Amino acid sequence: MINRNFLALCLVITMFSGIWSACQNRQKHILTANDTIAPELSVLNQKIMNDPNNPKNYIERSKWFTDHNRPDSALLDVRKAIGLDSLNPTGYIALSEVYQFTGKFPEAERALLKARAIAPDDNEAIVAHARFYLVFKNYDAAFKLADEAIKKTPLNPKAYFVAGIAYLERGDTLSGIKNLMNATAQDNQFFDAWVRLALIYQNKQDQLAEGYFKNALRIHPKSKAAWYLIGYFYQERGDYAKAVAAYDSVLRIDSHFRDAIYNKGYIAMVVDEDYDRAIDFFSQSLQVSPGWTNALYNRGYANELKGEIEEAREDYQNVLKLDPQNEMAIRAMDRTDR
């Protein structure tokens, strides 16, 4: 099943690292001598070759490097962009994002303050600073900057999004929804806002969540996270055929997405009572993530339900080697002790 802490992490990362990139178990494109250059990077490299004095090209490539876990390369590109145009706040905003990615938060804020000193009325700089304050749960500062941005630029979906997240984190769901709806009304391609709305209504067990997830998928039809989340929405509602279809969509994009494999195993075991198929899915998820105790336990449980007690106990014992206090495995060992 979905790990709630993982989901919470995803919801933070989506605001600061792009569109759910860290929630999608993406493969890291770390180049070695035997690798080919990724097509997206080749395009960015060519843009720089064609126009080497355009700072926007370096900032664009720096974002690619950050998304693919190459912060050192991202930092070099950002510094090159700033060197080409030191009076453009965009370079310092990008610098702040790289510093945030690497956990250098004092340096990140200094870069944002530099951007705002250069261009006090720049909307992107104000909103970026508001987002920064959300990391530290400084909601008053985030609200103040979001409000300032909206007053200066009324058509401002990013500022409404920041305000919406701040309200949600403060526990004011209605105000959070209102601001997120403003964000989507101003920009119906705002993927993150649609996903957040979907999650809110999913927690309310409201059917509206399905439409919001579908809006997100309309924008990014190859988003593994969005397919996974709508699959889990269907699973929670007992619509298992749609859940499995959504998980299959995830796996067509990324065949190693362990949680989709695992959930298919759970449905096979609990709903279909097809224990052989469940065991196969749990084994596949363990190939992706060896030592994952949830999958180990449930593979053992599927074997137990099948009547293969020795195989079941072996998995339960392996769970206890990894987590000696695992209560489910302890009870399972007692239950199968013959």
Steps between C-alpha positions, in 0.01 A plus 500: 500500500608860468750619758349814657838644599617451143192682375559788742856530371374503143263783572784716627739409222249574227503866607875541485636245255253501214211276412508204744844404376612356829166301542542307186801277576666637189822354374792733565676599180852495641723482195798267485753453223279232343174696514342695222378851568130516578296647211371788715854592600616484140236756406607730785866462405419594141309810612808615690726430203269702276471791745783478755444848642135451594472448878152346466651198327733429792219542753285259303778241493570553870142397576551182301816425697320560830210277398749226416697527825802682361514811720869572431430532128188705576702738714758552226226589251329740739826678573564526126155656454564751778838582348330579170232720660561585864203741509239239411316367809422172323858382541492553875163324529650202318804517728270488802326191362831316461604596853165381635544170317834448673372613841694827509211710623686810626669530161164442332337789683793730431455428130129584525573822686747591226232436236253721684757774553566509126129502409274575799181464295596179320214253548709185462742617768222587745321168448825304523571668833149414622557134405829507684328602823262205471795264544547637850126529570529877528144544384464866594794592277372275221151654517642851502711441191225312314259784573759756385549307177124478433451872563777583254396233247136391541530228236734294713429126525835419661435745784151358555653153509749600769221658705290187455776273627563729797132491596491121470806461719339727757190282500269742316378263229226726364739791442753259355245368250390853410854608416580181309180544300608857422832360378330252265247761384787726396706216354313183412834335416619527862581134564608533863185689598274236342685223683473679832128553450461133410678392817285727716179357358638146512551545874138615518399186305341732248453389139623843383852368557473283189437800275791692648735204451379474140573870447854440625537206259362710216792736557764232559373168364833332576515602864572185698400669823162614368419156359606340827292737710185456293559125519514519877187717497317226308642233730374681810153524343496130416514554124776244460484459122564873450770490768686219324462679165653815650788303652556339160527851354768578759691185411486571127685822578731350763505122535693530827248714690491278807187638669285437192632143480441452873144632488418266213624219723285620787189506279584155361534362853215672686241557227563229240641239742747412225791418727743385231460827312527698823824320589637583156418871538650518849813325371525752215476790746776339706721483192464877474536560874671206675431485871170688480325355803145576382551292187683227690222471755222494243680244285523289813133557573402403144700179543329441834157544342608261227600243760874526436594545864876442472532765229283736703710457814818563303367840391378582851844409638665726243269784605610452861866500401445844349253623762512293821207694651264449206179403679326352197792267429524402868130410505537316169784289637288411804201427278693265272698325775394139469 
